[in-house]
Amino acid sequence: SIYHLDVDLVDQDGKTIPLSVFSGHPVLISMFYASCPSACPMLIADVAALEDRLTEAQRADVRVLLVSLDPEADTPAVLTEVIERHGLDAARWRLASPPAAQVRDIAALLDISYQAIEGGEMHHSSIITLLDPQGRAVGRLDGLRQSPEPLLETLSGLK
């Protein structure tokens, strides 16, 4: 379970929350960075499109968490700007930054690879993972613009 990782995140509201706060709910989780010029805006759109396909009951239960790959730059104010720019529901979506020393730990648990390149950008995996209520990865979409059907089917089977 990802919740075995003892890490506190700082969300878009500046609140410090343990990663385990999402325990007990299915979670759509991915990693991004706010200044990403191409892949991350598409990744956010993919998560939003997936969320749009949820039933009312699923929408009430599922949590959405995007964890920053660049915690030094992705301050609460920057994360709030991302929410506003993409028209996300701040009550349903949590954008959060971990301590810099724990970014790689979270990425490893989600099987996300990343590498800083010149100019402040990063090469990174674009993966959306579905966690079950116990924090176990039970499904994922690898790559951008993938059909959400596999995750929706897995989510429908969760108890």
Buried (B, 14 or more C-beta within 10 A) or exposed (E): BBBEBEBBBBBBEEEEBEBBBBBEBBBBBBBBBBBBEEBBBEBBEBBBEBBEEBEEEBEEBBBBBBBBBBBEEBBBEBBBBBBEEBEBEBEEBBBBBBEEEBBBBBBEBBEBEBEEEEEEBBEBBBBBBBBBBEBEBBBBBEEBEBEBEEBBEBBEEBE
